[in-house]
Amino acid sequence: MKFLILFLLGSLMTHPIYLRGQNIKRSSINFYTGFAIGTPDKRYDFLYGQYPLNPIQTVINKLGETTLDNEYNVGLAYRYRINQKIGIGAQVGYTLLVQDFLLPVHHRFFRFDKYVFLWRDVSEYHILQVSPHVDFSLLKAGQFSGGINLFFVANISFKKHINDNNLSRNHLEYFATESYPGLFMSYRRIRIDAGVRALHLKHRDGAIANNGLNPDSYNPFKARFAISYSIWQ
């Protein structure tokens, strides 16, 4: 993935800056910030056979309090216009993923030498996101444009933190692959993107109780929004 993105960016930056015969700039570097709102994964059947009934019942009792599967994003994006209709690019940024589905914690992941039963209440995952994308302009009026887009998101987790007992560990691993088809609108240097998750391949999380799937293709609803500003074009 990283070699593909580096090749893509290097190749694009060697092209002319303007589209031939038109005052349209090909390349831009953008600062972006955004967030994603998700429906929590509340599956718990996999706990049977792994844990006693009392902890499982506790999880069931807490299902109504589970609300969070949200992300907060910031980073830089490179965009390149192939022609008036088609653009491609890639984003690299930092994401904070916050979840609150109550699950047992694997104590050894956080280097507890002795067995201690631990719960995850609210967890925070610090993630590097690499997001190649393509967009198709459908509407153009002066400096306003709009259309459809498709983002592919590679998530690389580098730190996990669980609020209960202040558990924390720096641990680099590939976390998930996602895709988000959606819409975009831009005016001058400002652009807004919005999409709904269509693909979710989640890798096994060794920090908490899990179903053993690697990857797990379960895809609860998640919507992603971002606003960006061109700092160079």
N, C-alpha and C positions, 0 to 999 in steps of 0.2 A: 504494500500500500504506500509506504513512504517514498519508495523509489519512483513509483508511478506519479505521485504528486510532484516530486522534485523535477522529474522529466517534463511534466506538463507545464509547470511554471517556467522552467528554463526555456522551453521551446516557444512559449507564447511571448515571452519578453524580448525575443529576437525579432519579432514581427514589427512592421511599421506601426506607429502610434495611431494614425488616422485611417479610417476606411477610405478607399480610393475614391476620389472625386466628391467626398462628402465630409462635412465638418463634424464628424462623430469620432470621439476618442475611443481607441480600442482598449486601453489598459487603465486600470484604477486600483488603488490600494485603499481599503476601507476599514474604519474602526466600527465594530458592532457590539451591541449588547442586547440581551433578550432573556426570555424565560419560556419554560414549558410546563403545562399543567396536565397531570396524568391521573388516570383511575388506578388506585392501588391494586396490586396483585394480592388477593385475599385467599388464595388456595392454601389448604392446610391438610388435605387427605394424606399427603406423604409423611406426615408426622406419625401416623399409626404404624406401629412396629418399630419405630425409632425411639419413642419416648413413652413414659407412663401416661395413663389416662388423665390424671390431674392437670399436668401442664397443658395437654391438648384442650381440655375443657376451659382452661384459663384463656388460651388463644381464641377459642370460639366466643367466649364471653366478651372479649375486647374487640371483636370485629366491627361493632358499631362505632368505635372510637377511631378507627383507621381512616385517615383522610388524605395523607400526603404521598405523592409521588411526583415531586416538582423539581425543576431544574432552573438554575440561574447561570447565564452565560455571558462571557466577555472575550473579545479576541480581535484578530485582524483577518481581513479577507482580501484575496486578490481576484479581480474579475477581468475577463477579456472578452471583447465582442468579436465574434467571427464575422458577422454581418449585421444588418439592421434587425433581423429576426432572432438570431441565435447568439447566446452568450454562455460562457463556461467560466469556472473558477474554483477556488478552494478556500476554506476557512480553517484557521488553526486558533484554538482558544482554550480557555479554562472554564470548566463547568462544576458547579456544586449541586450534587443530587441529594435531595432530602426525602427520606421515607420514614414511615412510622408504624408499619405492620409489626405487631408484637410477635417475635419468634425467639426460640432458644438460640443462644450464642455458643459457638464452638470455642471453648475456653483456650484450647491449645493454640488456636490461630493468634490469639493475643498474648501467647507465651505465659499462660498460667500453668505452672508445673503440676499442681494438684487439681483434682476435679472439683470445680465449683459450678453450681448451676447458675447461669447468667442469662439475663433477658436483654433482647434489643427492644428499646422503646422508640427512640428516634435515632436514626443513623444518618451520617453525612459522608458521602463519597466525593473525594476530590479527583477530578477527571480531566485528562487532556482529550480534547475532541478534534479530530481531523475530518473535514466535511467537503469533499468535492461535490460540485453541483452543476446543473445545466438549466438554462431558462429560455423560454420562447416568448418573444414579445408579440402580443396580439392587438395592442392598442398604442397608438403614438399620436400625441397632440402637442406640438411645441416641445417644451422641455418635460412634459409629462409622458410617462409610458407605463404600461402594465401588461401582465401576462401570466403564464403558468411556469412552475419550476419543479425541480426534483433534486432533493438533497440526499446524499448517502452519508451516514455518520458513523465513524469508527471511534469507539470509546475506550480509552486506556486509563484505568484506575491506578492512582499512585499513593493514595492515603485513604484509610477508613477510620471513622471515629464514631463511637456509640456513646450517647450522652449518659446513659445509665452506667454507673461505675467509672465513668470517664475513660473508657477503653479506646485506645488509639494505636495504630500501627501503620508505618510506611511500607507499602507493598505494591510493587509494580506488576500489573497483569492486564491482559486484554479482557475487557468487561462486556461489551455488547456491540452488535452491528444493527443499525437502524436505517430506514428510508422514510422520507417525508415528501410526498407530492403536495403541491400547494399553489399559492398565488403570490405575486409580488406587484408592488407599485413603486414607482420612483419619480421624484421631482427634483431637478437640478442635482445636488449632491446627496440628497436624502433618499433612502430606500427602505421600504417595509416589506418583510417576508412573513408569510404565515402558511403552515402546513399541518397535516394530520398524519400520524404514523401509520404506515402501511406494512412495514416489515420490522420485526423485533427478534433478533437472535441473541438471547442472553446466555452468557457463559456461567458455569457453576461458581457460586460465591462461597468460598471456603470459610468465611467468617460467621455464617449463620446456618441454621438448619435449612436443607434444600432437598429437592426431589431427585438429585443426581443427574439430571439431564444436562448435556454439555455439547451443543447449546440447547436451550429451551426456546421453542418458537412461539410460546404463548404471547399474545399481543393485546393487552388491555388498551383502551383508548388513551391516546396522548396527543395533545396539540402543542405546536411550537410556534413562537412568535419572536421576531427580531427587528430591530431598527438599526440602520447603519448610516455612516456618514463618510463620504469620500474625502480622504486627507491628501490624496495625490491622484491626478488624472491628466 
